[in-house]
Amino acid sequence: MLYKNPDEVAYRSPILVGLADIIMAVSQASMDPTFSVDERPLEPYKDDVLGAFTSGMRSSQTRRPALKGTLHLIRVPGCITADELGYITHNVNELIAESSP
């Protein structure tokens, strides 16, 4: 994944914006009554995408698109497990703790 390449750090924010937009589209499509929770279009990519969003939360330049993408990912029915939600919550709590005076 281009996001992981250390030579491409300047592209991380736009990559996360693009990923967040794609996840948002899937999230919105899941609101369609014909969408089946059994359909898991993100399943093959979920771990990499969640890892990119989690990593993106740690940098001020990529934090906003990472948080936005994570929120959209959580909104996709059946995509995030309870353990993954706990992991996300832990990372967001750490982010909040770091930014508190």
N, C-alpha and C positions, 0 to 999 in steps of 0.2 A: 504494500500500500504506500502510495506517495507520501502520505502523512508521516510515516515512520522514518523516512529518509532524512538524516540530519542535515544534508546539504540543501534541503527544501524547506527550511524553517519559515522563510518568508511567505510560503504558500499555505501554511497551516490554517490561518484564519479563513481565507477563502474556501479552503477544502471543507472546513467545519460548517461554514455557511451553506455550501452546496449540500452536504450531508443532512444538515438540519432541514433544508427545504424538501429534500427527498422524503425524509421521515415524516415531515408535516403532511406531505401529499398522501402518504400511506395512512397516516392517522385520520385525515379527512375522508379518505376512501373507506376506512373502516366504519364510518358513521352511516354508510349506505346500507339500507336494510337487506340487500342481497349479499353483503359481505359475510363470509363465514369465518368464525374464530378458528376453524380448522385450517384455513388458508394462512400460511405463515411465510409471506414473501420476504421477510427480513431474516428469517432463521439462519440461513447460511452465513450471513454477514454480521449478525447481532454482536458477537463477541468482539470483533474488530471495531465495529462502530462504537460500542459501549466503551471500549478501551480508548479510542480516540477522543471521545467526549470527556471521559474521566481525566485523561491526560491534559486535555485542553482547559479544564477547570483550573489547573495549577498555574496558568500563565495569564497575566492581565490582558495580553493582546488577543487571546483566544477564548477567554472566559465566557463572554456573552454568547457567542454562537454555540459553545459547548453546553452551556446551561439550557439554551433554547432547544437544542437538538435532544438533550436528555429528557426535557419535559415532553417533547413530541413523542419520543420513544416510549415513555411511560404511558402515554395516552393510547397507544396501539393495543387493542384488546388481546390478551394472551401472549404478549411479546416478552414481558419482563416477569421473571419468577420472584417469589418472595425473597429469596436469598439475594438476587440481583438488586432488588429494591432496597434491601438492607445495606448493600455495598454502596449504592448511589447515595443513600441517606448519610452514611458514614462520611463519604467524601464531601458532601455538601456541608455537613456539620464541621468538618475540619476547615473548610474554606471560610465559614462564618467565624469560627474561633480565631483563625489567623487574622481576619480583618477587624476584629473587635479591639478597641483600645485597651 
